[in-house]
Amino acid sequence: MNQILLTDNDNSKKKNTNKNINKNSSNDIKKIIVFFSVVILVFGVAIGGVYGYKIIKNSKEKEIKISKPTLTLPELEEGAEEIIVIAESEVGISKIIYTWNDEEDVLVKELNGRKKQEEIVEIPFGENTLKIKVIDQNGQETETVKELVREGQEEKPIITIDETIGNGKVKIIATDENNKIKYITYKWNDEEETTVEAQNEEDNTLEAIVDVKRGKNTLTITAVNSNGKEETIQKMLNGVNNPIIKVTKREDKVYMTITHDMGFKKIEFEINGKKYNYDENISDYDPEKQEIELYFNLIEGENTVIIKAISNETIETEEGIKNTETIYRGKNNYILE
């Protein structure tokens, strides 16, 4: 009995020993796996750090290698009227911005990646501060400021109004002896402006024909030259329409048509030396009639026609109130067959 118990106890010890061995082996394997996992993780982090450092370093080196754009302004000769601006960039120029005398208005020139650009800039009269900024394709900026002086007086356009063309129109004339006229704007009273741009950039004169508003109205005109200098004038104009006279020949007759939208005070005819009137002294006179039609027979040889039409529309002048009028003079040779 004792022998059997002893044997069983030995077997139990063996089993426990095997269990402990297996358990220890399993723990050792886990430790080895954890160890190598940590080593691999550390190694991976180290490699990632080195690789990231190289990327950042290379990126910084590239940034360092790309320099900012440059601006060069050569020295000016005495009495210079222009200055040359030279802009350069390794990656290309996005735009150049000019500002005179800290004004709000700036001139922006888009260059879309050009590596080098030379600009000739006209210097305004008097003492000036020119601020120039160049921006490259990467957004890097370079700015410079230069004080410039140009002797002489500021030249502005000269504006004149020609009222002699008649038919309810005036001619605006803008001139500048030393600069080109860029455009004209005009408006009646507080209405919207109309712009007339120069078709030829070399012209020192720009003209525009304008319909005059009926009645008394203020015409405001502004002319701008190639230097951006402008002149503005205002003038009160009394808008009227002159009578329109149309004369035609058909066979052996001359037909006359005289029109005005306010009727006629008087029409005077002189045909081959003979005078006729259309006024209040004739029976069929109608002052509100807007169109008068007449004709006469041609004579052999030279025929002379003079027509003076005076409308009911009045205008105020320095001499007093006057009616609008139109005078027609014409000659025609006619040989009877």
C-alpha positions as CSV (number, residue, x, y, z in Angstrom):
1,M,0.0,0.0,0.0
2,N,2.8,2.4,0.9
3,Q,4.5,1.5,-2.3
4,I,1.6,2.4,-4.5
5,L,1.1,5.8,-2.8
6,L,4.8,6.6,-3.3
7,T,4.6,5.8,-7.0
8,D,1.5,7.9,-7.4
9,N,3.2,10.9,-5.7
10,D,6.2,10.6,-8.0
11,N,4.0,10.7,-11.1
12,S,2.2,13.7,-9.7
13,K,5.5,15.5,-9.2
14,K,6.6,14.6,-12.8
15,K,3.3,16.0,-14.1
16,N,3.8,19.3,-12.2
17,T,7.3,19.5,-13.3
18,N,6.3,19.2,-17.0
19,K,3.6,21.8,-16.5
20,N,6.1,24.2,-15.0
21,I,8.5,23.5,-17.9
22,N,5.8,24.1,-20.4
23,K,4.7,27.3,-18.7
24,N,8.2,28.6,-18.5
25,S,8.8,27.8,-22.1
26,S,5.6,29.7,-23.1
27,N,6.6,32.7,-21.0
28,D,10.1,32.7,-22.6
29,I,8.6,32.7,-26.1
30,K,6.3,35.5,-25.3
31,K,9.2,37.5,-23.9
32,I,11.2,36.9,-27.0
33,I,8.3,37.9,-29.3
34,V,7.7,41.1,-27.2
35,F,11.4,41.9,-27.3
36,F,11.7,41.5,-31.1
37,S,8.5,43.5,-31.6
38,V,9.9,46.4,-29.5
39,V,13.2,46.2,-31.4
40,I,11.4,46.2,-34.8
41,L,9.2,49.1,-33.7
42,V,12.1,51.1,-32.5
43,F,14.0,50.3,-35.6
44,G,11.0,51.4,-37.7
45,V,10.6,54.7,-35.8
46,A,14.4,55.3,-36.2
47,I,14.2,54.7,-40.0
48,G,11.1,56.9,-40.3
49,G,12.7,59.7,-38.3
50,V,15.9,59.5,-40.4
51,Y,13.9,59.5,-43.7
52,G,11.6,62.3,-42.5
53,Y,14.6,64.4,-41.4
54,K,16.1,63.9,-44.9
55,I,12.9,65.0,-46.6
56,I,12.7,68.1,-44.4
57,K,16.3,68.9,-44.9
58,N,16.1,68.5,-48.7
59,S,12.9,70.7,-48.7
60,K,14.7,73.4,-46.7
61,E,17.7,73.1,-49.0
62,K,15.5,73.6,-52.0
63,E,13.8,76.6,-50.4
64,I,17.1,78.1,-49.6
65,K,18.3,77.6,-53.2
66,I,15.3,79.5,-54.7
67,S,16.1,83.1,-54.1
68,K,13.6,86.0,-54.1
69,P,12.9,88.0,-57.3
70,T,15.1,90.9,-57.9
71,L,14.4,94.5,-58.9
72,T,17.0,96.8,-60.7
73,L,16.5,100.5,-61.3
74,P,19.5,102.0,-63.3
75,E,20.7,105.4,-62.3
76,L,19.0,108.2,-64.2
77,E,20.5,110.9,-66.3
78,E,19.8,114.5,-65.4
79,G,16.4,115.6,-66.9
80,A,15.3,112.1,-67.5
81,E,11.5,111.7,-68.2
82,E,11.4,107.9,-67.9
83,I,12.9,105.2,-65.7
84,I,13.7,101.6,-66.6
85,V,12.6,98.9,-64.2
86,I,14.2,95.4,-64.6
87,A,12.5,92.5,-62.7
88,E,13.9,89.0,-62.7
89,S,13.0,85.7,-61.0
90,E,14.3,82.1,-61.2
91,V,10.8,80.6,-60.9
92,G,9.0,83.2,-63.0
93,I,7.4,86.5,-62.3
94,S,3.7,86.5,-61.4
95,K,3.2,90.3,-61.5
96,I,4.7,93.7,-60.9
97,I,2.8,96.4,-58.9
98,Y,3.5,100.2,-59.3
99,T,2.3,102.9,-56.9
100,W,3.0,106.6,-57.2
101,N,3.1,108.8,-54.2
102,D,1.2,106.4,-52.0
103,E,-2.0,106.9,-54.0
104,E,-4.8,104.3,-53.8
105,D,-4.7,103.7,-57.5
106,V,-2.0,101.2,-58.5
107,L,-0.9,99.8,-61.8
108,V,-0.7,96.0,-61.8
109,K,1.0,94.2,-64.7
110,E,0.4,90.4,-64.9
111,L,3.4,88.5,-66.4
112,N,2.3,84.8,-66.0
113,G,5.7,83.3,-65.2
114,R,8.1,85.4,-67.4
115,K,11.6,85.1,-66.0
116,K,12.7,88.7,-66.9
117,Q,10.8,91.8,-67.7
118,E,11.9,95.4,-68.5
119,E,9.4,98.2,-68.0
120,I,9.8,101.8,-69.1
121,V,7.8,104.0,-66.7
122,E,7.2,107.7,-67.4
123,I,7.9,110.0,-64.5
124,P,5.3,112.5,-63.5
125,F,6.2,116.2,-63.1
126,G,7.4,117.3,-59.7
127,E,8.7,115.3,-56.7
128,N,7.5,111.7,-56.7
129,T,7.8,108.5,-54.7
130,L,7.7,105.4,-56.8
131,K,7.0,102.1,-55.0
132,I,7.5,98.9,-57.0
133,K,6.8,95.4,-55.9
134,V,7.5,92.2,-57.8
135,I,5.9,88.9,-56.9
136,D,7.2,85.5,-58.2
137,Q,5.2,82.3,-58.9
138,N,5.9,81.0,-55.4
139,G,4.4,84.1,-53.8
140,Q,7.8,85.5,-52.8
141,E,8.0,89.3,-52.9
142,T,10.6,92.0,-53.4
143,E,9.8,95.7,-53.0
144,T,11.8,98.9,-53.6
145,V,11.1,102.6,-53.2
146,K,12.7,105.3,-55.2
147,E,12.5,109.1,-55.0
148,L,12.2,110.7,-58.4
149,V,12.1,114.3,-59.6
150,R,11.0,115.7,-63.0
151,E,11.4,119.3,-63.7
152,G,8.7,121.3,-65.5
153,Q,4.9,121.8,-65.2
154,E,2.3,119.1,-65.3
155,E,0.8,118.8,-68.8
156,K,-2.9,118.2,-69.1
157,P,-5.1,117.8,-72.1
158,I,-6.9,120.8,-73.6
159,I,-10.7,120.4,-74.2
160,T,-12.7,122.6,-76.6
161,I,-16.3,122.4,-77.7
162,D,-17.3,123.2,-81.3
163,E,-20.9,124.4,-81.4
164,T,-20.9,125.5,-85.0
165,I,-21.7,122.1,-86.6
166,G,-25.4,122.6,-86.0
167,N,-28.3,120.1,-86.4
168,G,-28.5,119.6,-82.6
169,K,-24.9,118.4,-82.3
170,V,-21.6,119.6,-80.9
171,K,-18.1,118.4,-81.4
172,I,-15.8,117.6,-78.4
173,I,-12.1,118.1,-79.2
174,A,-9.3,116.9,-76.7
175,T,-5.7,117.7,-77.6
176,D,-2.3,117.4,-76.0
177,E,0.9,118.6,-77.7
178,N,3.3,116.3,-75.9
179,N,1.2,113.3,-74.9
180,K,-1.3,110.9,-76.5
181,I,-5.0,111.2,-75.7
182,K,-6.2,108.0,-74.2
183,Y,-9.9,108.5,-73.9
184,I,-12.7,111.0,-73.4
185,T,-15.8,110.7,-71.1
186,Y,-18.8,113.0,-71.2
187,K,-22.2,113.1,-69.5
188,W,-25.3,115.3,-69.4
189,N,-26.2,116.6,-65.9
190,D,-26.0,113.6,-63.5
191,E,-26.6,110.9,-66.1
192,E,-24.3,108.0,-66.8
193,E,-21.0,108.7,-68.5
194,T,-20.2,107.8,-72.1
195,T,-16.6,106.8,-72.9
196,V,-14.9,107.4,-76.2
197,E,-11.5,105.6,-76.5
198,A,-8.7,106.4,-78.9
199,Q,-8.5,104.1,-81.8
200,N,-5.0,105.0,-82.6
201,E,-2.6,105.2,-79.6
202,E,-0.3,107.6,-81.5
203,D,-3.0,110.4,-81.8
204,N,-2.5,113.6,-79.9
205,T,-6.2,114.6,-80.7
206,L,-9.4,112.8,-80.0
207,E,-12.8,114.0,-81.2
208,A,-16.4,113.0,-80.5
209,I,-19.7,114.2,-82.0
210,V,-22.4,114.5,-79.3
211,D,-26.2,114.9,-79.6
212,V,-27.2,117.9,-77.6
213,K,-30.1,117.4,-75.2
214,R,-33.0,119.7,-75.8
215,G,-33.3,122.6,-73.4
216,K,-30.7,123.8,-70.9
217,N,-28.3,121.1,-69.7
218,T,-24.8,120.9,-68.2
219,L,-22.3,118.9,-70.3
220,T,-19.3,117.5,-68.3
221,I,-16.3,116.4,-70.2
222,T,-13.1,114.7,-69.0
223,A,-10.1,114.0,-71.2
224,V,-7.2,111.6,-70.0
225,N,-3.8,111.4,-71.6
226,S,-1.3,108.6,-71.8
227,N,0.3,109.7,-68.5
228,G,-3.0,109.3,-66.7
229,K,-3.3,113.1,-66.3
230,E,-6.8,114.4,-66.8
231,E,-8.7,117.7,-67.4
232,T,-12.4,118.3,-66.7
233,I,-14.6,121.1,-67.9
234,Q,-18.3,121.8,-67.7
235,K,-20.5,123.9,-69.9
236,M,-24.2,124.8,-69.9
237,L,-25.6,124.3,-73.4
238,N,-29.1,125.1,-74.7
239,G,-30.0,122.2,-76.9
240,V,-32.0,123.1,-80.0
241,N,-32.6,121.6,-83.4
242,N,-32.1,123.7,-86.5
243,P,-34.6,123.4,-89.4
244,I,-33.7,120.8,-92.0
245,I,-33.8,121.8,-95.7
246,K,-33.7,119.3,-98.5
247,V,-33.6,120.3,-102.2
248,T,-33.9,117.9,-105.1
249,K,-34.2,118.3,-108.9
250,R,-36.5,116.2,-111.0
251,E,-36.7,116.8,-114.7
252,D,-37.5,120.6,-115.1
253,K,-38.5,121.3,-111.5
254,V,-36.7,121.8,-108.2
255,Y,-38.5,120.5,-105.1
256,M,-37.9,121.9,-101.6
257,T,-38.8,120.2,-98.3
258,I,-38.3,122.2,-95.0
259,T,-38.9,120.4,-91.6
260,H,-38.8,121.3,-87.9
261,D,-40.5,119.6,-85.0
262,M,-41.7,122.9,-83.5
263,G,-43.0,124.5,-86.6
264,F,-41.8,127.8,-88.3
265,K,-41.9,131.4,-87.6
266,K,-40.8,132.3,-91.1
267,I,-39.3,130.8,-94.3
268,E,-37.7,133.1,-96.9
269,F,-37.2,131.9,-100.5
270,E,-35.1,133.6,-103.1
271,I,-35.4,131.8,-106.5
272,N,-33.5,133.3,-109.4
273,G,-33.6,136.7,-107.9
274,K,-37.3,136.6,-106.9
275,K,-38.2,136.6,-103.2
276,Y,-41.1,134.8,-101.5
277,N,-42.1,134.5,-97.9
278,Y,-44.0,131.9,-95.8
279,D,-45.1,133.7,-92.7
280,E,-48.1,135.2,-90.9
281,N,-48.8,137.5,-93.8
282,I,-50.1,134.8,-96.1
283,S,-53.5,133.1,-95.8
284,D,-52.4,129.5,-95.5
285,Y,-49.7,130.1,-92.9
286,D,-49.7,127.6,-90.1
287,P,-47.0,128.2,-87.4
288,E,-47.4,124.7,-86.0
289,K,-46.9,122.9,-89.4
290,Q,-43.8,120.9,-89.1
291,E,-43.1,120.2,-92.8
292,I,-43.4,122.6,-95.8
293,E,-43.1,121.4,-99.4
294,L,-42.7,123.7,-102.4
295,Y,-41.4,123.5,-105.9
296,F,-40.5,125.9,-108.8
297,N,-39.8,125.5,-112.5
298,L,-36.3,125.7,-113.7
299,I,-35.3,128.3,-116.3
300,E,-32.9,127.9,-119.1
301,G,-29.3,128.5,-117.9
302,E,-28.2,128.9,-114.4
303,N,-30.7,128.7,-111.5
304,T,-30.0,130.0,-108.0
305,V,-31.9,129.0,-104.9
306,I,-31.5,130.6,-101.4
307,I,-33.7,129.4,-98.5
308,K,-33.7,130.7,-95.0
309,A,-35.9,128.8,-92.5
310,I,-36.5,130.2,-89.0
311,S,-38.2,127.9,-86.5
312,N,-40.3,128.6,-83.5
313,E,-37.7,127.2,-81.2
314,T,-35.8,129.9,-79.3
315,I,-32.4,130.1,-77.7
316,E,-30.9,132.7,-75.3
317,T,-27.7,134.4,-76.3
318,E,-25.8,137.4,-75.1
319,E,-27.6,139.5,-77.7
320,G,-31.0,138.2,-76.5
321,I,-33.5,135.6,-77.5
322,K,-33.1,134.2,-81.1
323,N,-34.9,131.6,-83.2
324,T,-33.0,128.7,-84.7
325,E,-32.4,129.0,-88.4
326,T,-30.9,127.2,-91.4
327,I,-29.7,128.8,-94.6
328,Y,-29.4,126.9,-97.9
329,R,-27.7,128.2,-101.0
330,G,-27.5,126.2,-104.2
331,K,-26.9,126.6,-108.0
332,N,-27.9,124.4,-110.8
333,N,-27.4,124.7,-114.6
334,Y,-30.4,123.6,-116.6
335,I,-30.7,123.6,-120.4
336,L,-34.2,123.3,-121.8
337,E,-34.6,120.7,-124.6
